[in-house]
C-alpha cells in the first residue's frame, strides 16, 4: 500500500470528447453512440503534496470507454500526459495524486480506470479567457483542444451556458459546469487517434484534497 501524504489542489478542469454537445456523461447517462473518447485536463493553479508544491502544472488524460461508466457498467482505458516542467519530486507527487491510492475524490475517479497504457512527460500549454469565452490546452503533437463557450439564438448576450450540481462530475460533488463546443480537438497518443472538432466540452473548477475518504453514492466498477 502506497503511503500517501496529505495533498490538496485547486484549478481548472475541462474535457473535449466525442459526445454530441450536452455530453450525456455529465448527467451520468450513456455517452453518445454508447462510446466516449477524448481527453480531460486538470490544470493545477495551486496545490501541494506534503511539502512539495505542484503549482501551475497540468495533467492530460486521453481515454475511451463504452457504456454507462457512472452506473458501473464499464471501465476506462487511458493514457497520461504529464507536464514535463515537473521536477522529480513533483512527478512523484502527481503520480500518487493521480492514482487509486490518492484518497479523496481522485481515488474514486481512478477506480473507474481499468488500464493506463502509457505515461509521457511532455510540454502542456493551458489558457482560459478571463470571461470564459474560450478555454484551450495542448500538448503539441499529442493532444489538444480549443473550445469556445456555447451560445445560441436564445442565449442572453454575455451570459454563459452553465449547469450546477451535475450527476456525473469528474471534479466532485456540487460542481459548476460551463458548456462549450470544440473548434479544434485531437488526440494522437499511444494508439489513440481521434478528431472531435465540433463536439462537446465542459469546464469545471476543482478544489480537491486527500487522503481523507469521501462519502458519495459512487458505484462499484
C-alpha positions as CSV (number, residue, x, y, z in Angstrom):
1,X,0.0,0.0,0.0
2,X,1.4,3.3,-1.0
3,X,2.0,5.8,1.8
4,X,0.0,9.0,0.8
5,X,0.9,12.4,2.2
6,X,-1.8,15.0,2.8
7,X,-2.4,16.8,-0.5
8,X,-4.7,19.4,-2.0
9,X,-5.1,21.1,-5.3
10,X,-7.2,23.9,-6.9
11,X,-7.6,24.8,-10.5
12,X,-9.4,24.3,-13.8
13,X,-10.6,21.1,-15.4
14,X,-12.1,20.6,-18.8
15,X,-12.8,17.8,-21.3
16,X,-13.1,17.5,-25.0
17,X,-14.8,14.3,-26.2
18,X,-16.7,12.6,-29.0
19,X,-20.1,13.1,-27.4
20,X,-22.6,15.5,-29.0
21,X,-22.9,18.9,-27.4
22,X,-24.5,18.5,-24.0
23,X,-22.4,15.4,-23.2
24,X,-24.7,12.8,-21.5
25,X,-21.8,11.5,-19.4
26,X,-22.1,14.7,-17.3
27,X,-25.6,13.6,-16.3
28,X,-24.4,10.0,-15.5
29,X,-26.1,8.7,-18.7
30,X,-24.8,6.7,-21.6
31,X,-22.5,8.6,-23.9
32,X,-23.5,9.5,-27.5
33,X,-23.4,6.2,-29.6
34,X,-22.5,4.4,-26.4
35,X,-18.9,5.4,-26.5
36,X,-16.9,8.4,-25.2
37,X,-13.4,9.1,-26.5
38,X,-11.3,12.2,-26.0
39,X,-9.3,13.7,-23.1
40,X,-9.6,15.6,-19.8
41,X,-7.1,18.0,-18.4
42,X,-6.5,19.1,-14.8
43,X,-4.6,22.4,-14.7
44,X,-3.4,22.9,-11.1
45,X,-3.3,26.6,-10.3
46,X,-2.0,25.9,-6.8
47,X,-1.6,22.8,-4.7
48,X,0.8,20.7,-2.6
49,X,1.6,17.1,-1.8
50,X,3.1,17.1,1.7
51,X,5.8,19.7,1.5
52,X,6.1,19.6,-2.3
53,X,4.3,22.4,-4.2
54,X,2.6,21.5,-7.5
55,X,1.5,25.0,-8.6
56,X,1.0,25.7,-12.3
57,X,1.3,22.1,-13.5
58,X,-1.1,20.2,-15.8
59,X,-2.1,16.6,-16.4
60,X,-3.9,15.5,-19.5
61,X,-5.7,12.1,-19.6
62,X,-6.8,10.8,-23.0
63,X,-9.2,7.9,-22.7
64,X,-12.1,5.8,-24.0
65,X,-15.0,3.8,-22.6
66,X,-18.0,2.1,-23.9
67,X,-21.3,2.1,-21.9
68,X,-22.6,3.7,-18.8
69,X,-19.5,4.5,-16.8
70,X,-21.2,6.1,-13.8
71,X,-23.5,3.1,-13.5
72,X,-20.5,0.8,-13.1
73,X,-21.2,-0.9,-16.4
74,X,-17.7,-0.4,-17.8
75,X,-14.2,1.0,-17.1
76,X,-11.9,3.4,-19.0
77,X,-8.7,2.7,-20.8
78,X,-6.5,5.8,-20.6
79,X,-3.0,7.2,-21.2
80,X,-1.5,10.1,-19.3
81,X,0.4,13.2,-20.4
82,X,2.2,14.9,-17.5
83,X,3.7,18.4,-17.6
84,X,7.4,18.0,-18.4
85,X,8.3,21.0,-16.2
86,X,7.6,18.9,-13.1
87,X,10.7,18.1,-11.1
88,X,11.3,14.5,-10.0
89,X,9.7,15.3,-6.6
90,X,6.6,16.9,-8.3
91,X,6.4,13.9,-10.8
92,X,6.3,11.6,-7.8
93,X,3.6,13.7,-6.1
94,X,1.4,13.8,-9.2
95,X,1.9,10.1,-9.7
96,X,0.3,9.5,-6.3
97,X,-2.5,12.1,-6.6
98,X,-3.5,10.8,-10.0
99,X,-4.0,7.2,-8.9
100,X,-6.3,4.9,-6.9
101,X,-4.0,5.4,-3.9
102,X,-4.8,9.1,-3.7
103,X,-7.7,9.1,-1.3
104,X,-10.4,11.7,-1.6
105,X,-12.3,12.1,-4.8
106,X,-9.3,11.3,-7.1
107,X,-9.3,7.7,-5.7
108,X,-12.9,7.4,-6.8
109,X,-12.1,8.7,-10.3
110,X,-9.2,6.3,-10.8
111,X,-11.2,3.4,-9.6
112,X,-13.1,3.7,-12.9
113,X,-9.9,3.1,-14.9
114,X,-9.1,-0.4,-16.0
115,X,-5.7,0.3,-17.5
116,X,-3.2,3.1,-18.0
117,X,-1.4,2.1,-21.2
118,X,1.2,4.9,-21.4
119,X,2.6,7.8,-19.4
120,X,4.7,10.5,-21.0
121,X,6.2,13.8,-19.8
122,X,5.6,16.5,-22.4
123,X,5.1,20.2,-22.8
124,X,1.5,21.2,-21.9
125,X,0.1,24.7,-22.5
126,X,-3.2,25.8,-20.9
127,X,-5.1,29.0,-21.4
128,X,-8.6,30.3,-20.5
129,X,-10.2,33.7,-21.2
130,X,-11.0,35.8,-18.1
131,X,-14.6,36.0,-19.3
132,X,-14.6,32.2,-20.0
133,X,-15.5,32.9,-23.7
134,X,-12.9,30.2,-24.6
135,X,-10.6,27.7,-23.0
136,X,-7.8,25.6,-24.6
137,X,-4.9,23.3,-23.9
138,X,-2.4,21.5,-26.0
139,X,0.4,19.0,-25.6
140,X,1.8,19.7,-29.1
141,X,1.7,16.6,-31.3
142,X,-0.1,14.5,-28.6
143,X,-3.5,16.1,-27.7
144,X,-5.2,19.4,-27.6
145,X,-8.4,21.4,-28.0
146,X,-9.6,24.9,-28.4
147,X,-13.1,25.4,-27.0
148,X,-15.5,28.3,-27.5
149,X,-18.2,28.8,-24.9
150,X,-21.6,27.6,-26.0
151,X,-24.1,30.1,-27.2
152,X,-27.3,30.1,-29.3
153,X,-30.3,32.0,-30.6
154,X,-31.9,32.3,-27.2
155,X,-28.8,32.8,-25.0
156,X,-28.6,36.1,-23.2
157,X,-25.8,38.2,-24.5
158,X,-22.6,37.8,-22.4
159,X,-24.2,35.0,-20.3
160,X,-22.5,31.6,-20.1
161,X,-24.4,28.3,-20.6
162,X,-24.0,26.6,-17.2
163,X,-25.4,23.7,-15.1
164,X,-24.9,23.2,-11.4
165,X,-24.6,20.1,-9.2
166,X,-24.1,17.6,-12.2
167,X,-24.7,13.9,-11.5
168,X,-21.6,12.7,-13.3
169,X,-18.9,15.2,-12.3
170,X,-15.2,14.5,-12.7
171,X,-14.3,17.1,-10.0
172,X,-16.5,16.1,-7.1
173,X,-19.9,17.0,-5.8
174,X,-21.7,20.3,-6.3
175,X,-19.6,21.4,-9.4
176,X,-20.4,24.2,-11.8
177,X,-20.2,23.2,-15.4
178,X,-19.8,25.7,-18.2
179,X,-20.6,24.3,-21.6
180,X,-18.6,24.8,-24.8
181,X,-18.0,23.4,-28.3
182,X,-14.7,22.4,-29.8
183,X,-13.4,24.4,-32.8
184,X,-10.3,22.2,-32.6
185,X,-9.8,18.9,-30.8
186,X,-7.5,16.0,-31.3
187,X,-5.7,13.1,-29.6
188,X,-2.7,11.2,-31.1
189,X,-1.1,9.3,-28.3
190,X,-0.1,5.6,-27.8
191,X,-2.6,4.3,-30.3
192,X,-5.4,6.7,-29.5
193,X,-6.1,8.8,-32.7
194,X,-9.2,11.0,-32.6
195,X,-10.6,14.2,-34.0
196,X,-13.5,15.7,-32.1
197,X,-13.9,19.0,-33.8
198,X,-17.5,20.3,-33.3
199,X,-18.2,18.1,-30.3
200,X,-18.9,18.7,-26.7
201,X,-16.8,20.2,-24.0
202,X,-17.4,21.5,-20.4
203,X,-15.2,23.4,-18.0
204,X,-15.4,23.0,-14.2
205,X,-13.2,24.5,-11.4
206,X,-11.9,22.0,-8.9
207,X,-10.9,22.1,-5.2
208,X,-9.8,18.7,-4.2
209,X,-7.9,17.1,-1.3
210,X,-7.0,13.8,0.2
211,X,-6.3,11.3,1.6
212,X,-9.4,11.6,3.7
213,X,-12.2,9.3,2.5
214,X,-15.1,10.9,0.6
215,X,-18.7,9.5,1.2
216,X,-20.5,9.6,-2.2
217,X,-23.1,7.5,-3.9
218,X,-20.4,6.1,-6.2
219,X,-21.0,2.7,-7.9
220,X,-18.6,-0.2,-7.7
221,X,-16.9,-0.7,-11.0
